[in-house]
């Protein structure tokens, strides 16, 4: 009898220990205040998501935010593992993650202030909006209107060119957000008392300025490409159509890669472009589905509302998932180009 009790107690003990160190316990499914499963495994990301759901974001914009938060979650969880392993001692990765998070907040109007950042591109300050102003930037608008009235482009080519202009406008916006973040960090840096802490922050600020310079260089390259296309039209040997893919391809050509590496990357970029186009198609379908849902809700037919809501939810989930995979793929490609270029420069 005593032996049986001892065996039972030992089994219970092993069960408890297994439970203590199981993945389910160490990586628990978070819940929000209503007991529902939380969307993310990091509290601050859940707070942003819950706030976003109360805002008047379009269906596509909300899906984009979800994808951005998923990328942020992935990067932060990876950083936590790095920290446990004793990596990132100088806090570079942590500072970059904090900066990326601030960019997300500003990008979606959740940084606690009205977005009054001007699209500064050496433009005249007395520039006033006109009917032809599509991109809120005088240089871009002037170039776009000239291209549109040149007669060099078919309707399909104009749509492709417009996407490139819009992408460039978004890049300018991101640059201004980052510049604003760096400016605020510098103000905080001025009030640092500890010399050791000051040295660390000085190093991180230098990194941010380097990132700003790289982004400005990319903006200059992007604008020069738009200027060339607007004047000369699309070349017959244009390799890609999607702005994000074109941006990666142009960066790869500047990265001093070998011919074989460029050919391999070109093939990978073609696959990526298909993914980008598929995601764009789902975004269009999601927007149409959202419009239909709003219309059906106004009619009041509960069964029709239920079916439309289910279709919208399915499309929304699929669009978010595709958006995350696309952004992760783009992140991987960008890192790959940077790594290979750096290796060649070091040789």
LUMLUMTI-434977 format. One line per field, with one value per residue (C-alpha): residue number from 1; residue in one letter; x, y, z. Coordinates in steps of 0.5 Angstrom, whole numbers, plus 500, padded with zeros to 3 digits. Example, Ala and Ser with C-alpha at 12.3 -4.5 7.8 and 13.67 -1.06 7.14 Angstrom:
pos: (1,2)
code: (a,s)
X: (525,527)
Y: (491,498)
Z: (516,514)
***
This chain:
pos: (1,2,3,4,5,6,7,8,9,10,11,12,13,14,15,16,17,18,19,20,21,22,23,24,25,26,27,28,29,30,31,32,33,34,35,36,37,38,39,40,41,42,43,44,45,46,47,48,49,50,51,52,53,54,55,56,57,58,59,60,61,62,63,64,65,66,67,68,69,70,71,72,73,74,75,76,77,78,79,80,81,82,83,84,85,86,87,88,89,90,91,92,93,94,95,96,97,98,99,100,101,102,103,104,105,106,107,108,109,110,111,112,113,114,115,116,117,118,119,120,121,122,123,124,125,126,127,128,129,130,131,132,133,134,135,136,137,138,139,140,141,142,143,144,145,146,147,148,149,150,151,152,153,154,155,156,157,158,159,160,161,162,163,164,165,166,167,168,169,170,171,172,173,174,175,176,177,178,179,180,181,182,183,184,185,186,187,188,189,190,191,192,193,194,195,196,197,198,199,200,201,202,203,204,205,206,207,208,209,210,211,212,213,214,215,216,217,218,219,220,221,222,223,224,225,226,227,228,229,230,231,232,233,234,235,236,237,238,239,240,241,242,243,244,245,246,247,248,249,250,251,252,253,254,255,256,257,258,259,260,261,262,263,264,265,266,267,268,269,270,271,272,273,274,275,276,277,278,279,280,281,282,283,284,285,286,287,288,289,290,291,292,293,294,295,296,297,298,299,300,301,302,303,304,305,306,307,308,309,310,311,312,313,314,315,316,317,318,319,320,321,322,323,324,325,326,327,328,329,330,331,332,333,334,335,336,337,338,339,340,341,342,343,344,345,346,347)
code: (x,x,x,x,x,x,x,x,x,x,x,x,x,x,x,x,x,x,x,x,x,x,x,x,x,x,x,x,x,x,x,x,x,x,x,x,x,x,x,x,x,x,x,x,x,x,x,x,x,x,x,x,x,x,x,x,x,x,x,x,x,x,x,x,x,x,x,x,x,x,x,x,x,x,x,x,x,x,x,x,x,x,x,x,x,x,x,x,x,x,x,x,x,x,x,x,x,x,x,x,x,x,x,x,x,x,x,x,x,x,x,x,x,x,x,x,x,x,x,x,x,x,x,x,x,x,x,x,x,x,x,x,x,x,x,x,x,x,x,x,x,x,x,x,x,x,x,x,x,x,x,x,x,x,x,x,x,x,x,x,x,x,x,x,x,x,x,x,x,x,x,x,x,x,x,x,x,x,x,x,x,x,x,x,x,x,x,x,x,x,x,x,x,x,x,x,x,x,x,x,x,x,x,x,x,x,x,x,x,x,x,x,x,x,x,x,x,x,x,x,x,x,x,x,x,x,x,x,x,x,x,x,x,x,x,x,x,x,x,x,x,x,x,x,x,x,x,x,x,x,x,x,x,x,x,x,x,x,x,x,x,x,x,x,x,x,x,x,x,x,x,x,x,x,x,x,x,x,x,x,x,x,x,x,x,x,x,x,x,x,x,x,x,x,x,x,x,x,x,x,x,x,x,x,x,x,x,x,x,x,x,x,x,x,x,x,x,x,x,x,x,x,x,x,x,x,x,x,x,x,x,x,x,x,x,x,x,x,x,x,x,x,x,x,x,x,x)
X: (500,506,509,503,502,509,508,502,505,511,507,503,510,512,505,506,513,511,506,510,515,510,510,502,504,510,507,500,494,493,486,483,478,472,475,476,483,487,490,497,502,505,500,502,500,493,492,494,489,483,484,484,478,474,477,474,480,478,477,484,487,485,488,494,495,494,500,504,503,504,511,512,510,515,521,520,519,526,529,527,530,536,536,536,542,546,546,544,548,548,541,541,536,531,532,530,524,522,523,519,513,513,513,507,503,504,503,496,494,495,501,497,497,494,498,501,507,508,511,517,521,524,518,515,512,506,504,496,492,489,485,491,494,494,500,500,507,508,514,510,504,508,511,505,501,506,507,499,498,504,501,506,503,497,491,494,501,498,495,502,506,500,502,509,508,503,509,514,509,508,516,516,511,515,521,518,515,522,525,520,522,529,528,524,529,535,531,531,538,540,537,541,546,549,556,555,548,549,555,550,544,549,551,544,542,548,545,538,542,545,538,535,541,540,532,534,538,533,528,533,534,526,524,530,527,520,523,526,520,515,520,522,516,517,522,521,525,522,523,517,511,510,513,515,519,522,525,528,530,533,537,539,543,546,549,555,552,555,551,549,546,542,539,537,534,530,527,525,523,518,515,514,511,506,505,504,499,495,495,492,487,484,485,480,475,476,474,468,466,466,462,456,456,455,449,446,446,442,437,436,435,438,440,443,447,450,452,455,459,461,464,467,470,473,476,479,482,485,488,491,495,497,499,503,507,508,511,515,518,519,523,527,529,531,536,538,540,543,547,550,552,555,559,561,564,568,572)
Y: (500,505,503,505,511,513,511,515,521,521,521,527,530,529,531,538,539,538,543,548,548,546,551,552,555,559,562,563,565,572,574,581,584,581,574,573,571,577,578,579,576,583,587,594,591,589,596,599,594,595,603,602,598,604,609,610,607,604,596,596,601,596,590,594,596,589,586,592,590,582,584,588,582,578,582,584,576,575,581,578,571,575,579,572,570,576,579,587,589,596,596,598,593,595,602,600,596,602,607,602,602,610,610,605,609,616,612,611,617,614,618,623,629,631,629,636,634,637,633,637,636,643,645,653,654,659,653,652,646,646,641,638,636,629,628,634,635,640,637,630,634,638,631,627,633,633,626,625,630,628,623,618,613,608,608,602,605,611,607,603,610,613,607,609,616,614,609,615,620,614,614,621,621,615,619,625,621,618,625,627,621,623,630,628,623,629,633,628,627,634,633,627,627,621,621,613,614,620,616,610,615,619,612,611,618,617,610,614,619,614,611,618,619,612,614,620,617,612,618,621,615,614,621,621,614,618,624,619,615,622,625,618,614,606,603,596,592,594,588,589,593,594,600,596,590,596,599,593,591,598,597,590,594,599,593,591,584,579,577,570,573,579,573,569,575,577,570,571,578,576,571,576,581,576,576,583,583,578,582,588,584,582,589,591,585,587,594,592,587,592,597,592,590,597,597,591,593,599,595,591,584,580,574,578,582,575,572,579,579,572,574,580,577,571,576,581,575,573,580,581,574,575,582,580,574,580,584,579,577,584,585,578,581,587,584,579,585,589,583,581,588,589,582,585,592,588,584)
Z: (500,502,495,491,495,493,486,485,489,484,478,480,482,475,472,476,473,466,467,470,464,458,453,454,461,459,453,455,451,453,454,454,460,457,457,450,447,445,438,440,445,447,452,448,441,444,447,440,436,441,440,432,432,436,430,424,420,413,412,408,413,419,416,414,421,423,419,421,429,427,424,430,435,431,432,439,441,437,441,447,446,444,450,454,450,452,445,444,450,447,446,438,437,442,440,433,435,440,433,429,434,434,427,427,432,428,421,423,427,434,437,441,436,430,424,422,419,412,406,406,399,399,396,397,403,400,395,396,394,387,383,380,387,388,392,397,395,389,386,385,383,378,375,375,372,366,365,365,360,356,352,353,357,356,361,364,364,368,373,374,374,379,384,384,385,391,394,394,397,403,403,404,410,413,413,416,422,423,423,428,432,432,434,440,442,441,446,451,450,452,459,460,467,467,462,461,459,455,451,450,447,443,440,438,436,431,428,427,423,419,418,416,411,408,407,404,399,397,397,392,388,388,385,380,377,377,374,368,367,367,361,357,359,361,358,354,358,365,369,375,375,383,386,392,388,383,390,392,385,384,391,389,383,387,392,388,387,382,376,378,385,381,377,383,386,380,380,387,386,381,386,391,386,385,392,392,387,390,396,393,389,396,399,393,395,402,401,396,402,407,403,401,409,410,405,408,415,413,410,416,414,419,415,410,415,418,411,409,416,415,408,410,417,412,407,413,416,409,407,414,414,406,409,414,410,404,409,412,405,404,410,409,402,404,409,404,399,405,407,400,399,405,404,397,400,405,400)
***
